[in-house]
Amino acid sequence: MKKKELNELHTKSTDELKQLIKKTRLELIRSQMEQKAGKLKNVHLVKQKRHDLARLKTILKELELNI
């Protein structure tokens, strides 16, 4: 994620963030399955999706705690 995208995420509502988390989680699962099957060419995508998911969860938690 780029800095602009991260700044935009801080302005989203909790419902929008929860939808993004679900979407990212599904993409991560698909990427992991493709990697295990040997079909995924860009194996760094799995790590990138994991990091993106962690960022989204962190932003959501910050909003819930009003930090």
Secondary structure as GFF3:
##gff-version 3
##sequence-region A 1 67
A	DSSP	alpha_helix	3	10	.	.	.	ID=ss1
A	DSSP	alpha_helix	14	37	.	.	.	ID=ss2
A	DSSP	alpha_helix	44	65	.	.	.	ID=ss3
###
